[in-house]
Amino acid sequence: MLYDFIGSSKHRVNLYSSYQKKNYPGKPLRQLKRVETTRWSSHASALQTTFDTFDAIIDTLHSLESDDASHRVCSVKANGLMEYLLSERFVLTGILFIKIFDMTSPLSKFLQKKNIDLLAAVNYVQNILTRIKNLRNDIKFINLIDQKNKFIQSKQNDYSFTPIVSTRIKRIKKMVCESATDENITDPIDHFRIKTYIVILDILITQISERFNENLSPLYKDISLFQRKRLREVEKLSSNLPVDAFNAFGSIYGKFCLADILRKEYLQFCSVYFSFENLIKLPQKLHENDILHYDTDEEEEEEEEIEAAEEDQKTISTIYAVCHSTGLKDVFPNIYIALTIILTLPVSSASPERAFSKLKIIKNRLRSTMSEDRLEGLMLITCERDVPVNPDEVIKIFASYSTILNKQLL
């Protein structure tokens, strides 16, 4: 609502920028953020920007509300938004959500990584869930009230905030032989804690618990063993493999592969996998004498940095491709079956979501008249970033569409 109101007019945007320069001299100008339904991080950035530029927003709304030249509808909307922002309920709710976003936004970014560590992800989710549950106690709520009071006191010389008021108590007629009476909450702070604060936290806890329930966590941990980082650990020391590895995977997919057989094949697979991965491409020297080859410390460090960078780019699909192309699928059939099953599970399927999120950005409500051909081209550019593009070839193709372009570009 605030973004649409200020961002829909150049005059209001310029007014907002001028008040930022006045209230925050020397600081870079900020822009109000649009809240997108497809991006969780947009909620955090939009709310944080509102609190960071709170004075400039209020001054902008006050100027629009008191300006005689402004349209009456504009003045009424500015007054309504200003009254809403200058309320203790908004400040209290906003600070609560900033606390929540500070915990959940890093988790959301972590879960969207292309090469996500599933074992670390499970532990991270449980850690965030525990921290959110800890917010339900009275001490945390008192700390939230203190933060609200400090924020209001810092603005009290310039603005007056509407306090949280108690709602009207509904009187329900007692039926015959009914002796029990409901206990009404008269204190507005207690009413906010019970009806808003606890409800928000309970919904959040329920949603996280349903999406990452305890029944699926063991499966995620077993799947994490097929990541290159874990393969490397077991390759160095076979005892690093947990004794209960693949028990959860076997209990669900025992029809296709048993846990005991998977553990045996996995130990052998770890010992040979990386040698086969290195042979996908021919080496620079086929008959190199290892005895006469000495690496300096700098060369070894460079090789380690290159290997670390490649490690970040390779996923479970890379391991599957190596097994398929080198014939390891015939040597370790149960490992190959397990990898095939894992790649069909939507455990770390953030790539399609990122693609459709980009689609929403490219074709939003302000660009709804974009043609399908142009939209398809923009989607290809966005999604296929790893495809090398020759700029000279692009210029030649673009210049071929017109004689004028041909003269100017070639």
C-alpha positions in Angstrom: 0.0 0.0 0.0 2.8 2.5 1.0 4.9 1.5 -2.0 2.0 1.8 -4.4 1.0 5.2 -3.0 4.4 6.9 -3.1 5.9 5.0 -6.1 2.9 5.7 -8.4 3.8 9.4 -8.7 7.1 11.1 -9.6 6.2 14.1 -7.5 5.8 11.8 -4.4 9.0 9.9 -5.1 10.9 13.2 -5.4 9.4 14.5 -2.2 10.4 11.3 -0.4 13.9 11.6 -1.7 14.2 15.3 -0.7 13.1 14.5 2.9 15.7 11.7 3.0 18.4 14.2 2.1 17.1 16.5 4.8 16.8 14.0 7.6 19.8 11.7 6.7 22.5 14.0 5.2 25.4 12.2 3.8 23.6 8.8 3.6 22.7 7.1 0.3 19.1 7.5 -0.9 16.8 4.5 -0.3 13.8 3.4 -2.2 10.7 1.8 -0.9 10.5 -1.9 -1.8 7.7 -3.8 -3.4 6.4 -6.8 -1.5 6.5 -9.8 -3.8 4.5 -13.0 -3.1 7.2 -15.1 -4.8 10.1 -13.8 -2.7 10.3 -14.1 1.0 13.2 -11.7 1.3 11.1 -8.9 -0.2 9.0 -8.7 2.9 12.2 -8.3 5.1 13.7 -5.6 2.8 10.4 -3.7 2.5 9.8 -3.6 6.3 13.5 -2.7 7.0 13.4 0.2 4.6 10.2 1.5 6.2 11.8 1.6 9.6 15.2 3.0 8.3 13.5 5.9 6.5 10.6 6.3 9.0 11.1 10.1 9.5 11.3 10.7 5.7 8.1 8.7 5.1 6.1 10.5 7.8 7.3 13.9 6.6 6.3 13.0 3.0 2.9 11.9 4.0 2.4 14.9 6.2 3.4 17.2 3.3 0.9 15.5 0.9 -1.8 15.5 3.5 -1.5 19.3 4.3 -0.8 20.4 0.7 -3.8 22.3 -0.6 -2.7 21.6 -4.2 -3.0 17.9 -3.7 -6.0 16.0 -4.8 -8.5 15.3 -2.1 -8.2 11.5 -2.6 -4.4 11.8 -2.3 -4.7 13.8 1.0 -7.1 11.3 2.5 -4.9 8.3 1.6 -1.8 10.1 3.0 -3.6 10.9 6.2 -4.8 7.3 6.6 -1.3 5.9 6.0 0.2 8.4 8.4 -2.2 7.5 11.2 -1.5 3.8 10.7 2.3 4.3 10.8 2.1 6.6 13.8 0.4 3.9 16.0 2.1 1.8 18.7 0.4 -1.3 17.2 2.3 -0.9 13.9 5.6 -0.3 15.6 5.2 -3.3 17.9 4.1 -5.6 15.0 6.9 -4.3 12.8 9.6 -4.9 15.3 8.3 -8.4 15.9 8.5 -9.2 12.2 12.0 -7.7 11.9 13.0 -10.1 14.6 11.4 -13.0 12.7 12.9 -11.9 9.4 16.4 -11.6 11.0 16.2 -15.3 11.7 14.3 -16.7 8.7 15.7 -14.6 5.9 19.3 -16.2 6.2 17.6 -19.6 6.4 15.6 -18.9 3.2 18.7 -17.8 1.3 20.6 -20.9 2.6 17.9 -23.3 1.4 17.9 -21.7 -2.1 21.6 -22.5 -2.6 22.2 -24.6 -5.7 24.7 -26.9 -3.9 23.0 -27.0 -0.5 24.4 -29.1 2.3 21.3 -31.0 3.4 22.8 -32.2 6.7 23.6 -28.6 7.6 20.2 -27.5 6.3 18.4 -29.9 8.7 20.4 -28.7 11.7 19.9 -25.1 10.6 16.1 -25.5 10.4 16.0 -27.1 13.8 18.1 -24.3 15.3 15.8 -21.6 13.8 12.7 -23.5 15.0 14.1 -23.6 18.6 14.9 -19.9 18.5 11.4 -19.0 17.3 9.9 -21.2 20.1 12.0 -19.3 22.6 10.3 -16.1 21.6 7.0 -17.3 23.1 8.1 -16.7 26.7 7.2 -13.5 28.7 10.8 -12.3 29.0 11.1 -12.0 25.2 7.8 -10.2 24.9 8.9 -7.7 27.6 12.1 -7.1 25.6 10.0 -6.4 22.5 7.9 -3.9 24.5 11.1 -2.2 25.6 12.3 -1.9 22.0 9.0 -0.4 21.0 9.2 2.1 23.8 12.8 3.1 22.8 11.8 3.6 19.2 8.8 5.8 20.2 10.9 7.8 22.7 13.4 8.5 20.0 10.6 10.0 17.8 8.5 11.6 20.6 9.8 15.1 20.0 8.7 15.1 16.4 5.6 12.8 16.3 2.9 11.6 18.6 1.9 7.9 18.5 -1.5 6.4 19.0 -1.3 4.0 22.0 -2.7 0.5 21.8 -6.3 0.7 23.1 -8.4 -2.1 24.5 -11.2 -3.4 22.3 -14.8 -3.3 23.3 -15.8 -6.4 25.4 -18.5 -8.4 23.8 -21.3 -9.4 26.2 -22.7 -12.8 25.5 -26.0 -13.7 26.9 -25.9 -16.6 29.4 -28.1 -19.6 28.7 -30.3 -21.3 31.2 -28.3 -23.3 33.9 -25.0 -21.8 32.6 -22.7 -20.8 35.5 -19.3 -20.4 33.9 -18.1 -17.0 32.7 -15.3 -16.2 30.2 -12.4 -14.2 31.6 -12.1 -11.0 29.5 -8.8 -9.5 28.7 -8.9 -5.8 29.6 -5.2 -4.9 29.4 -4.4 -3.9 25.7 -0.8 -5.1 26.0 -2.0 -8.6 27.2 -4.6 -8.6 24.5 -1.9 -7.9 21.9 0.3 -10.6 23.4 -2.4 -13.3 23.3 -4.3 -12.4 20.2 -1.4 -11.2 17.9 2.1 -12.0 19.3 1.5 -15.7 20.3 -0.8 -16.3 17.2 1.9 -15.1 14.8 4.6 -17.3 16.4 2.3 -20.3 16.6 1.5 -20.0 12.9 5.2 -19.7 12.0 6.2 -22.7 14.2 3.4 -24.8 12.7 4.4 -23.9 9.1 8.1 -24.7 9.6 7.3 -27.9 11.5 4.9 -29.1 8.7 7.4 -28.4 6.0 10.4 -29.8 7.8 8.8 -32.5 9.9 10.8 -35.1 12.0 9.8 -38.0 9.7 11.6 -36.4 6.7 14.7 -35.1 8.5 16.4 -38.6 8.6 15.8 -39.0 4.9 17.4 -35.6 4.2 20.4 -36.7 6.3 20.8 -39.9 4.3 20.6 -38.0 1.0 23.3 -35.6 2.3 25.8 -38.5 2.2 25.8 -38.4 -1.6 27.2 -34.9 -1.7 30.9 -34.5 -2.7 31.9 -33.1 0.6 30.6 -36.2 2.4 32.1 -38.5 -0.2 35.5 -36.9 0.4 35.2 -37.4 4.2 34.5 -41.1 3.9 37.2 -41.5 1.3 39.8 -40.2 3.7 38.5 -42.3 6.6 35.9 -45.0 6.1 35.0 -44.9 9.8 33.5 -41.5 9.2 30.4 -43.2 7.8 27.7 -43.3 10.5 26.7 -46.8 11.6 23.1 -46.1 10.9 23.7 -44.6 7.4 20.8 -45.1 4.9 18.5 -46.7 7.5 15.9 -44.0 6.8 16.4 -44.3 3.0 16.1 -48.1 3.2 12.9 -48.0 5.3 11.2 -45.9 2.6 12.8 -47.3 -0.6 13.7 -50.8 0.6 11.9 -52.3 -2.3 14.6 -50.9 -4.6 17.8 -51.0 -2.4 18.6 -52.2 1.1 20.4 -50.2 3.7 23.1 -52.8 4.4 24.0 -53.2 0.7 24.0 -49.5 0.2 26.5 -49.0 3.1 28.8 -51.6 1.6 28.7 -50.2 -1.9 29.0 -46.6 -0.6 32.3 -47.4 1.1 33.7 -48.8 -2.1 32.2 -46.1 -4.2 33.8 -43.3 -2.1 37.3 -44.9 -2.6 37.1 -44.8 -6.5 34.6 -42.0 -7.4 37.0 -39.1 -7.6 39.5 -40.9 -9.8 36.6 -41.6 -12.3 35.4 -38.0 -12.0 38.9 -36.7 -13.0 38.9 -39.0 -16.1 35.7 -37.5 -17.6 38.0 -35.1 -19.5 41.4 -36.1 -20.8 44.3 -34.7 -18.8 46.7 -32.2 -20.2 49.5 -34.8 -20.1 48.5 -38.4 -20.7 51.9 -40.0 -19.9 53.1 -37.7 -17.2 55.8 -39.0 -14.9 54.6 -38.3 -11.4 58.0 -38.9 -9.9 59.6 -36.0 -11.8 56.8 -33.6 -11.2 57.2 -31.2 -8.2 54.6 -28.6 -7.3 55.6 -25.4 -5.6 53.6 -24.2 -2.6 52.0 -21.4 -4.7 50.9 -23.9 -7.3 49.5 -26.2 -4.7 47.5 -23.4 -3.2 46.2 -22.3 -6.6 45.1 -25.9 -7.3 43.4 -26.1 -3.9 41.5 -22.8 -4.6 40.4 -24.1 -8.1 39.3 -27.4 -6.5 37.3 -25.5 -3.8 35.6 -23.4 -6.5 34.7 -26.5 -8.5 33.4 -28.2 -5.4 30.8 -25.4 -4.9 29.5 -25.9 -8.5 29.1 -29.6 -8.5 25.9 -31.2 -7.1 24.4 -34.7 -6.7 23.4 -34.6 -10.4 27.1 -34.3 -11.2 27.8 -37.6 -9.3 24.9 -39.2 -11.2 26.3 -38.0 -14.5 29.7 -39.5 -13.7 28.2 -42.9 -12.7 26.2 -42.9 -16.0 29.0 -41.9 -18.3 31.9 -43.9 -16.8 30.1 -47.2 -16.3 30.0 -47.1 -12.5 26.3 -47.7 -12.6 27.1 -51.3 -13.5 29.7 -51.7 -10.8 27.5 -50.1 -8.1 23.9 -50.7 -9.1 22.3 -49.9 -5.8 24.2 -46.6 -5.6 23.0 -45.7 -9.1 19.4 -46.6 -8.1 19.6 -44.5 -5.0 21.0 -41.5 -7.0 18.1 -41.9 -9.5 15.6 -41.8 -6.7 17.2 -38.8 -5.0 17.2 -36.8 -8.2 13.4 -37.3 -8.6 12.7 -35.9 -5.0 11.9 -32.2 -4.7 14.3 -31.8 -1.8 16.5 -29.0 -3.3 14.4 -27.9 -6.2 15.0 -24.2 -5.8 16.1 -23.7 -9.4 12.6 -23.9 -11.0 11.3 -21.5 -8.2 14.1 -19.1 -9.0 13.2 -19.2 -12.7 9.5 -18.5 -12.1 10.5 -15.8 -9.6 12.5 -14.2 -12.4 9.5 -14.5 -14.7 7.4 -12.6 -12.2 10.0 -9.8 -12.1 10.4 -9.7 -15.9 6.6 -9.8 -16.6 5.0 -7.9 -13.7 1.8 -6.0 -13.6 3.4 -2.9 -15.2 4.6 -4.9 -18.2 1.6 -7.0 -18.9 1.5 -6.1 -22.6 4.9 -7.7 -23.3 4.8 -10.1 -26.3 5.5 -13.8 -25.9 8.6 -13.7 -28.2 10.3 -11.0 -26.2 9.4 -12.7 -22.9 10.8 -16.0 -24.1 14.0 -14.3 -25.1 14.4 -12.6 -21.7 13.7 -15.8 -19.9 16.4 -17.6 -21.9 18.9 -14.9 -21.1 18.0 -15.0 -17.4 17.9 -18.8 -16.9 20.7 -19.9 -19.3 23.5 -17.7 -17.8 26.0 -20.5 -18.0 25.8 -20.7 -21.8 28.7 -18.8 -23.4 27.6 -15.9 -25.7 29.8 -14.4 -28.4 29.2 -10.6 -28.5 30.4 -10.2 -32.1 28.0 -12.9 -33.3 25.1 -11.2 -31.5 26.0 -7.8 -33.1 26.1 -9.4 -36.5 22.7 -11.0 -36.0 21.2 -7.8 -34.7 22.7 -5.7 -37.5 21.2 -8.1 -40.1 17.7 -6.9 -39.2 18.1 -3.4 -40.8 20.3 -1.7 -43.4 20.7 1.3 -41.0 21.9 -1.0 -38.2 24.2 -2.7 -40.6 25.9 0.6 -41.5 26.1 1.8 -37.9 27.3 -1.5 -36.3 29.4 -3.2 -39.0 
